[in-house]
Amino acid sequence: MSIYELDISWAITATLLRRLHWGLIADDEVSGVFLTTRDDVLAVLFNSDRGAFDALARTLTPDPYDATATTDEQGALT
């Protein structure tokens, strides 16, 4: 079991935060998630290796080319 930092700077809306929350609690390898002193980073207690954690992090991050993503007039996710 290891603790990894997860960059969540992309989770700028309530919808993205909910997606992140459910994605983390649904994964069997995640044993705990903790706030850090930085607003854009979570500490994740993870039961597998770094490669598996990186793969999980990629599945949680929204695809910038996703046609279903909602954006404002300047192109920022909403």
ABEGO torsion letter per residue (X at the ends): XBBBBBBAAABABAAAAAAAAAAAAABAABABBBBBABAABBBBBBABBAAAAAAAAAAABBBAABAABBBBAAGBBX
